[in-house]
Amino acid sequence: MAKKLNILMFSGEYDKALAALILANTARQMGIDVTMFFAFWGLCILRNDSNMKGKSFYEKLLSAMTPKGPEDLPLSKMNFSGIGKAMMLEMMDDNEAPKLIDFLNSARKKGVKFYSCKLSMEIMGIDKNELIPEVEIMDAQQYLKDALESDIQLFV
């Protein structure tokens, strides 16, 4: 019976998302099943497109103020209006380290299961068509059932 890792992604910050996706990719390489559940700010990691059709004023405003995808996320510490992130990305380039989008795409190819929180999407006015195609929507009860079946649970 395969081991299972469950990651709840609440943060929408570049470095935290990077750490979570590095762990997800590594677990898949080890043959571990991985599910990632994205809630609230974590949903920004999965944004693929900004579709404003049918959105209320506040939904449009929130959409305009939040990151448009993984490479648009700020750092959790020392962001300094983007200067800190630019420095970090340059250091990653110097070390030929993959970017967040590379880890996300790798996880998609490796079969990491992506789930989004139904209520978070409703509150934030995010439609399924704004997220990467692999995302399935689930509610908190479904998430908890999945987490209970996991050997490792992480909250990021």
Secondary structure, 3 states (H helix, E strand, C coil): CCCEEEEEECCCCHHHHHHHHHHHHHHHHCCCEEEEEECHHHHHHHECCCCCCCCCHHHHHHHHHCCCCHHHCCCCCCCHHHHHHHHHHHHHHHCCCCCHHHHHHHHHHHCCEEEEEHHHHHHHCCCHHHECCCCEEECHHHHHHHHHCCCEEEEC
